[in-house]
Amino acid sequence: MARSNRKIVPESRQVLQQWKYEIAAEFGLPVGYGATGAADTEFAGELGALGGGQNSGGGWGHLTSRENGSVGGEITKRLIAHAERNFIL
């Protein structure tokens, strides 16, 4: 069976992008802003948007699979917590 990463709620894309960078900052991961130019998070200075160096090109490729996975796992935890707070009767 083929997998699809299609978003069921396309409007959620911006929120998920913001969470990704906020969580990376909380974990102390040195990431820049990719091609999206999403420099509107409150952690802009911590994320390296203003700095140079090896991460000035943005992206996540220099991080390990474990580091990237920890960000994705935390996003999943937060989505589940949000659903439990708001949708379960």
C-alpha positions, 0 to 999 in steps of 0.5 A: 500500500502506498503512503501519502504525506498529503495533509488532511487539513492544508491550513495546518502546514504553517502551524506544523512548520512553526512547531518544528522550529520551536521544538528544535530550539527547545532541544537546542538543535542548530537549524536555520530557516529553509526555503520557506522563509518562516522567520516569524517565530519568536525564537528567530535569534536562537534558531540562527536566522541572524547568524552565519556559519555552516548552517546559514544555508538552512535545512536539517541535513546536518542533523542526525536521524535521531535528532530529526526524529526527536522533533517529529516525535515531539510534534506527534506528542503535542498533536495527541495532547491537543486532540485529547484536550479539545476533541475527547468528550 
